[in-house]
Amino acid sequence: MNPVVAFAPEPDVVGRVEKRLFIDGQWRQASGGGTFAVEDPATGRALCEVSDGTPADAMAALDAADRARAKWADVPPRRRGEILRRAHDLLIARQDEFALLITSEMGKSLSESRAEVAYGANYLRWFGEEAVRIEGSWKVSEDGTARVLVMRQPVGPCLLITPWNAPLAMPARKIAPAVAAGCTMIVKPAPQAPLTTAALAGVLAEAGLPEGVLNVVPTTNAAAVTEPLLRDGRLRKLSFTGSTPVGRLLLGQAAGTVLRVSMELGGNAPFIVCQDADLDAAVDGAMTAKLRNIGEACIAANRFLVHAAVAEEFSKKLAARMNKVALGPGTDPAADLGPLIDERQRRKVAELVDDAVAAGARVRTGGVVPAGAGYFYPPTVLTDVPAGSRITREEIFGPVAAIQTFTTEAEVLRAANDTEFGLVSYLYTRDLSQALRMSEQLETGMVGLNRGYVSDASAPFGGMKQSGIGREGGNTGIDEYLEQKYVAIDAAPSGAGESR
């Protein structure tokens, strides 16, 4: 079974982090004086109180971003890139401190938090290098009477809304290209985990980011705070990572001022194991794709589709591996898996499991909420999961592997694509032709081929269908923050119309 290991005290990094709003280069209390509690998900106890931003604070942040807009856009690309590189180096130098902060407010193990710091910092480095590669073009018009100049300019003030499940990497993935492109911004972190974003803002300011370029407004009333921003014509872009239902609402609001939008929304990732797959490699990949970030990731494997000929062997191997995973606070080196973010999320995971079991699914390991403090849920493997059950249609966001079987390639492709989501797929096969054929037919923006991990700062991250709009990372990630401007230059030949 999965015992919950004991808690080991750690240094008070939370006490050293700013709890106020960051607006126009200054830390300030919320205009209404309100605060909200940030919980430690390993204990359910409050870590601290954080200033609770208001609509007035949001507008003050937009005022600051608008004032800084023109001057920041004129800063040479090399200088913008150097700021990002200095911030990268500061993050790496403080990796352990940032990792402990992430674990304190989000719950994942310290080893995973250290990996997140490295991953998030890499976005700062990557886009610091991309800042000097913003290119335009020059050509002769088709009739020869003009020269066509295309330039790329920063889109303007941006609203960046980030989730709680990766409190450093997600803000870094949005802030870095905005800084590189020459945009100013307002960041609204999730109230469950706002501390790491505040610490990141401090690092960027220390690295030389000018006042007003980055503003951070945590709040428990997201709708009230974001609505006036989205109605204000000075805001020119919205970037959101979160659930598809909230994304739909924001898209409707963004239509009022025809905002540029990029969205990374929900997922329902299929994890496909073909008959010829290396099962040990597939189980390794499943452990990564399912348990990374405690399963609280948009790219977590959600539906396990395993060929009937190997399903029992795969299920046994996966259940045996998951049964050995130790639950506990992320700060304890004996723990492999931390708590879910809060009681609401744990209750949702438990309800999905209970619903599947009531419909006929078999529990191979886990499936029972452990006693004691904190929001722990054990790694769980379900087999014989009925088609169409809630757990196959909804994003689990927890450490539960729901296994179904298939017998033909056409059948599994239909099942994999039978969802409104299209973020990522995982595919295990040793047949190269089948791998390429299925990768082409899977309706997702990313495919992990014989690999349970796809996140990479140098690759375009994003989905199809209702999993999002646009891409983050890679060579195209900076495009989301740039406008194209075309200048037609008269170049009619001298003496046009004269005989030659």
C-alpha positions in Angstrom: 0.0 0.0 0.0 1.0 3.7 -0.1 1.9 4.9 3.4 2.0 8.6 4.1 5.5 9.4 5.4 6.3 11.8 8.2 6.8 15.6 7.7 10.3 17.0 8.0 10.5 20.8 8.8 12.3 23.1 6.4 13.7 26.7 6.5 11.1 29.5 6.3 11.3 30.5 2.7 7.7 31.6 2.8 8.5 34.3 5.3 11.1 35.9 3.0 8.7 36.3 0.0 6.8 39.4 -0.7 3.1 39.1 0.0 2.0 42.4 -1.6 1.1 43.4 -5.2 3.8 44.4 -7.5 2.8 47.5 -9.5 5.0 50.0 -11.4 8.1 48.5 -9.8 6.8 48.9 -6.2 5.4 46.4 -3.7 2.1 47.7 -2.4 -0.9 46.6 -0.3 -4.2 45.9 -2.1 -6.3 49.0 -2.4 -9.0 47.6 -0.2 -6.6 46.3 2.3 -7.9 42.7 1.9 -5.8 39.6 2.1 -6.3 35.9 1.5 -4.7 32.7 2.9 -2.4 30.5 1.0 -2.5 26.9 2.2 0.1 24.2 2.6 -1.6 21.3 0.8 0.4 18.8 2.8 -1.2 19.9 6.1 -4.2 22.0 5.2 -2.8 24.8 7.3 -2.3 28.4 6.2 1.2 29.3 5.2 0.6 33.1 5.1 -1.7 35.9 4.0 -1.3 37.5 0.6 -2.7 40.9 -0.6 -6.0 40.4 -2.4 -6.1 42.6 -5.5 -9.1 44.6 -6.6 -10.3 46.0 -9.9 -8.8 49.3 -8.9 -5.4 47.6 -8.5 -5.8 45.9 -11.8 -6.4 49.3 -13.5 -3.4 50.8 -11.7 -1.3 47.9 -13.1 -2.7 48.6 -16.6 -1.9 52.3 -16.2 1.7 51.4 -15.3 2.0 49.0 -18.2 0.6 51.6 -20.6 3.0 54.3 -19.4 6.0 51.9 -19.8 4.9 50.6 -23.2 6.6 52.9 -25.6 9.9 53.3 -23.8 10.2 49.5 -23.3 9.4 48.8 -26.9 12.3 51.0 -27.9 14.8 49.1 -25.7 17.3 47.3 -28.0 16.6 43.5 -28.3 20.1 42.7 -27.0 19.4 44.6 -23.7 16.0 42.8 -23.3 17.7 39.5 -23.9 20.4 40.3 -21.4 17.8 41.0 -18.7 16.3 37.6 -19.3 19.6 35.9 -19.2 20.5 37.5 -15.9 17.2 36.5 -14.5 17.9 32.9 -15.7 21.2 32.9 -13.9 19.7 34.2 -10.7 17.0 31.6 -10.7 19.5 28.8 -11.2 21.7 30.2 -8.4 18.6 30.1 -6.1 17.2 26.8 -7.4 16.9 25.2 -4.0 15.1 28.2 -2.4 12.7 28.4 -5.3 12.1 24.7 -5.2 11.2 24.8 -1.5 8.8 27.7 -2.2 7.1 25.8 -5.0 6.7 22.7 -2.8 5.4 24.7 0.1 2.5 26.2 -1.8 1.8 23.6 -4.5 2.8 20.3 -2.9 5.0 18.5 -5.4 8.3 16.8 -4.2 11.4 18.9 -3.9 13.1 16.9 -6.8 10.2 17.8 -9.1 10.2 21.4 -7.9 13.9 21.6 -8.7 13.2 20.3 -12.2 10.5 22.9 -12.6 12.9 25.7 -11.6 15.4 24.5 -14.3 12.6 24.1 -16.8 11.1 27.6 -16.1 14.5 29.2 -16.1 15.2 27.7 -19.5 12.3 29.7 -21.0 14.1 32.9 -19.8 17.3 31.7 -21.5 15.5 30.6 -24.7 13.6 33.8 -25.2 16.5 35.9 -24.2 18.2 34.4 -27.2 15.2 34.8 -29.4 14.9 38.5 -28.6 17.7 39.3 -31.1 16.2 37.1 -33.8 13.0 39.0 -34.4 13.1 39.3 -38.2 11.3 41.2 -40.9 11.5 41.0 -44.7 12.1 43.1 -47.8 11.1 42.3 -51.4 10.1 43.8 -54.7 6.4 44.0 -55.4 5.2 41.7 -58.1 4.7 44.6 -60.6 8.0 46.2 -59.6 6.4 49.6 -58.7 7.0 49.2 -54.9 9.2 47.7 -52.3 7.5 45.7 -49.6 8.9 46.1 -46.1 7.5 43.9 -43.3 8.4 44.7 -39.7 7.4 43.0 -36.5 6.6 45.1 -33.5 5.4 44.3 -29.9 1.7 43.9 -29.6 1.4 46.0 -26.5 0.2 45.5 -22.9 -0.7 41.9 -22.2 -2.7 40.2 -19.5 -1.1 36.9 -18.5 -3.3 34.5 -16.4 -1.4 31.6 -15.0 -2.4 28.4 -13.2 -1.4 27.0 -9.8 0.1 23.6 -11.0 3.4 25.0 -12.2 3.8 28.3 -10.3 7.2 29.1 -11.8 7.2 27.5 -15.2 3.9 28.8 -16.4 4.5 32.5 -15.6 8.1 32.1 -17.0 6.7 30.6 -20.2 4.5 33.7 -20.7 6.6 36.5 -19.3 9.8 35.5 -21.1 8.5 35.9 -24.7 6.6 39.1 -23.7 9.8 40.6 -22.4 11.8 39.5 -25.4 9.2 41.0 -27.8 9.1 44.3 -26.0 5.7 44.0 -24.4 4.6 45.2 -21.0 2.3 43.0 -18.9 0.0 42.3 -16.0 0.3 38.8 -14.4 -2.6 37.4 -12.5 -1.4 34.2 -10.7 -3.7 31.6 -9.3 -4.7 32.3 -5.6 -3.7 28.8 -4.6 0.0 29.4 -5.4 0.9 33.1 -5.8 4.1 33.2 -3.9 6.5 31.8 -6.5 5.2 34.3 -9.0 6.0 37.1 -6.6 9.5 35.8 -6.1 10.0 35.5 -9.8 8.9 39.2 -10.2 11.5 40.1 -7.6 14.2 38.2 -9.6 13.3 40.0 -12.9 13.4 43.4 -11.2 16.8 42.5 -9.7 17.9 41.5 -13.2 17.1 45.0 -14.5 13.6 44.9 -15.8 12.3 48.5 -15.7 9.4 49.7 -13.6 6.0 49.1 -15.1 7.0 46.4 -17.6 5.9 43.6 -15.3 3.0 44.0 -12.8 1.6 41.2 -10.6 -1.9 41.3 -9.1 -2.9 38.2 -7.1 -6.6 38.0 -6.3 -9.4 35.7 -5.2 -11.9 37.5 -7.4 -10.6 36.9 -10.9 -13.8 37.8 -12.7 -14.0 41.2 -11.1 -10.3 42.0 -11.6 -10.0 40.8 -15.2 -13.3 42.1 -16.6 -12.3 45.8 -16.6 -8.9 45.0 -18.1 -10.5 43.1 -21.0 -12.8 46.0 -21.7 -10.0 48.6 -21.8 -8.7 49.3 -25.3 -5.2 49.8 -24.0 -4.9 46.1 -23.3 -3.9 44.3 -26.5 -3.3 40.7 -25.7 -4.6 37.9 -23.4 -2.7 34.8 -22.6 -4.4 32.2 -20.4 -3.5 28.7 -19.1 -6.4 26.9 -17.4 -9.6 25.0 -17.9 -11.5 25.0 -21.2 -14.8 26.3 -19.6 -12.9 29.4 -18.2 -11.1 29.8 -21.6 -14.5 30.0 -23.4 -15.7 32.7 -21.1 -12.5 34.7 -21.5 -12.7 34.3 -25.3 -16.2 35.8 -25.2 -14.9 38.8 -23.2 -11.9 39.3 -25.4 -14.1 39.6 -28.4 -15.4 42.9 -27.2 -12.1 44.6 -28.0 -10.8 42.0 -30.5 -7.9 41.1 -28.3 -5.1 38.9 -29.5 -5.4 35.7 -27.6 -3.3 32.6 -26.9 -4.7 29.9 -24.7 -3.5 26.6 -23.3 -6.6 24.8 -22.1 -7.7 21.4 -20.8 -6.6 18.0 -22.0 -7.8 14.4 -22.1 -4.6 12.8 -23.2 -4.7 9.2 -24.6 -1.7 7.0 -23.7 -1.7 4.3 -26.3 0.2 1.0 -25.9 0.3 -1.1 -29.0 0.7 -4.9 -29.1 4.4 -4.7 -30.1 5.3 -2.0 -27.5 8.3 -2.5 -25.1 6.1 -2.9 -22.0 8.8 -2.0 -19.5 9.5 1.2 -21.4 5.7 1.9 -21.6 5.3 1.4 -17.9 8.2 3.8 -17.3 6.6 6.3 -19.6 3.2 5.8 -17.9 4.7 6.6 -14.5 6.1 9.8 -15.8 3.1 10.8 -17.9 0.6 10.0 -15.0 2.5 10.9 -11.8 4.6 13.8 -12.8 3.3 16.9 -11.0 1.1 14.5 -8.9 -1.0 14.0 -12.0 -2.1 17.7 -11.8 -0.9 18.6 -15.3 -2.8 19.4 -18.5 -0.4 17.0 -20.3 -1.0 14.2 -17.9 -2.0 10.9 -19.4 -5.8 10.7 -18.9 -7.0 7.6 -20.8 -4.8 4.5 -21.1 -5.7 2.6 -24.3 -3.8 -0.7 -24.2 -4.0 -3.5 -26.8 -6.0 -6.4 -25.4 -3.2 -8.9 -26.0 -0.9 -7.0 -23.5 -3.4 -5.2 -21.3 -3.2 -7.6 -18.4 0.6 -7.7 -18.3 0.8 -3.9 -18.6 -1.8 -3.4 -15.9 0.0 -5.7 -13.5 3.4 -4.0 -14.0 1.9 -0.5 -13.7 -0.1 -1.4 -10.5 3.0 -3.0 -9.0 5.0 0.2 -9.6 2.3 2.5 -8.4 1.8 0.4 -5.3 5.4 1.2 -4.2 5.0 4.9 -4.4 5.2 6.6 -1.0 2.8 9.5 -0.3 4.0 12.4 1.9 4.9 16.1 2.1 7.1 17.1 -0.8 9.7 18.3 1.6 10.3 14.8 2.9 13.0 12.9 0.9 11.2 9.6 1.7 8.1 10.7 -0.1 7.6 10.1 -3.9 4.3 11.8 -4.3 2.9 14.9 -2.7 -0.6 16.0 -2.0 -3.2 17.4 -4.4 -3.7 21.1 -4.3 -6.8 21.2 -2.1 -9.8 19.3 -0.8 -11.9 20.3 -3.7 -9.5 18.7 -6.2 -9.1 15.6 -4.1 -12.9 15.2 -3.9 -13.2 15.5 -7.6 -10.6 12.8 -8.2 -12.3 10.5 -5.6 -15.7 11.1 -7.3 -14.4 10.1 -10.7 -12.9 6.9 -9.3 -16.0 6.0 -7.4 -18.2 6.7 -10.4 -16.0 4.4 -12.6 -16.0 1.6 -10.0 -19.8 1.8 -9.6 -20.0 1.4 -13.4 -17.9 -1.8 -13.3 -14.3 -0.7 -13.2 -11.8 -2.8 -11.2 -9.4 -1.2 -8.7 -5.9 -2.8 -9.1 -4.3 -0.5 -6.5 -5.2 2.7 -4.6 -8.7 4.1 -4.8 -9.1 5.0 -1.1 -8.6 8.4 0.4 -6.0 8.0 3.2 -6.6 9.2 6.7 -4.8 12.1 8.2 -4.0 15.7 7.4 -3.3 17.0 3.9 -4.9 16.4 0.6 -3.3 13.1 -0.4 -4.7 10.7 -2.9 -2.9 7.4 -3.6 -1.7 6.4 -7.1 -4.5 4.4 -8.5 -4.9 1.9 -11.4 -8.4 1.0 -12.7 -9.0 -1.7 -15.3 -12.2 -2.7 -17.1 -13.2 1.0 -17.3 -16.5 1.3 -19.2 -16.4 3.3 -22.4 -18.1 6.7 -22.0 -17.7 6.8 -18.2 -17.0 10.2 -16.6 -13.3 9.3 -16.0 -12.8 8.8 -19.8 -14.4 12.1 -20.6 -13.2 14.5 -17.9 -9.7 15.7 -17.1 -8.8 13.8 -13.9 -6.0 16.0 -12.7 -4.8 13.4 -10.2 -2.7 10.2 -9.9 -5.3 7.8 -11.5 -4.7 5.6 -14.5 -7.9 4.4 -16.1 -7.2 1.5 -18.5 -9.3 0.5 -21.5 -8.5 -2.0 -24.2 -8.5 -2.1 -28.0 -7.8 -4.6 -30.8 -7.2 -2.6 -34.0 -5.4 0.5 -35.0 -8.5 2.0 -36.5 -10.4 1.4 -33.2 -7.8 3.0 -31.0 -7.5 6.1 -33.3 -11.3 6.6 -33.1 -11.2 6.3 -29.3 -8.2 8.6 -28.9 -9.8 11.3 -31.1 -13.3 10.9 -29.7 -13.0 14.0 -27.4 -13.3 17.8 -27.8 -9.8 18.1 -26.4 -6.6 17.8 -28.4 -3.5 18.8 -26.4 -1.2 15.7 -26.3 -1.1 12.0 -27.1 1.4 9.3 -26.0 2.1 6.4 -28.3 4.2 3.3 -27.6 5.1 1.1 -30.5 8.3 -0.4 -32.1 6.9 -0.2 -35.6 8.2 2.9 -37.3 5.6 2.9 -40.0 2.8 2.6 -37.5 4.4 5.3 -35.3 4.5 7.8 -38.1 1.1 6.8 -39.5 -0.6 7.1 -36.1 1.2 10.3 -35.1 -0.2 11.9 -38.2 -3.7 10.8 -37.5 -3.8 11.7 -33.8 -5.7 15.0 -33.4 -3.4 16.6 -30.8 -0.9 19.4 -31.0 1.8 17.2 -29.5 2.7 13.5 -29.5 5.0 11.7 -27.1 6.4 8.8 -29.2 7.9 6.2 -26.9 8.3 9.0 -24.4 6.2 10.1 -21.4 7.3 13.7 -21.3 6.9 16.4 -24.0 7.6 19.7 -22.3 10.6 21.5 -23.9 11.3 25.3 -24.1 12.6 24.9 -27.6 9.4 23.2 -28.9 6.0 24.7 -29.7 3.7 23.7 -26.8 0.0 23.8 -27.5 -3.1 22.0 -28.6 -5.8 21.5 -31.2 -9.6 21.7 -30.9 -10.8 22.9 -27.5 -7.4 22.5 -25.9 -6.2 25.9 -27.0 -5.1 28.6 -29.5 -1.5 29.4 -30.4 1.8 28.0 -29.2 4.2 28.7 -26.3 7.9 28.0 -26.6 9.9 27.1 -29.7 10.8 29.4 -32.5 7.2 30.5 -32.9 6.5 31.2 -29.2 7.5 34.9 -29.6 5.2 35.4 -32.5 2.2 35.5 -30.1 3.6 38.8 -28.8 4.4 40.5 -32.1 2.3 42.3 -34.7 3.3 42.4 -38.4 3.3 45.8 -40.1 3.6 46.2 -43.9 5.1 49.3 -45.4 4.6 49.9 -49.1 7.4 52.0 -50.5 6.9 53.7 -53.8 9.6 52.6 -56.3 8.1 53.3 -59.7 10.9 53.4 -62.3 12.0 56.9 -63.3 10.7 57.8 -66.7 7.9 55.3 -66.4 5.9 55.2 -69.6 8.8 56.5 -71.8 9.8 54.5 -74.8 13.1 52.7 -74.5 
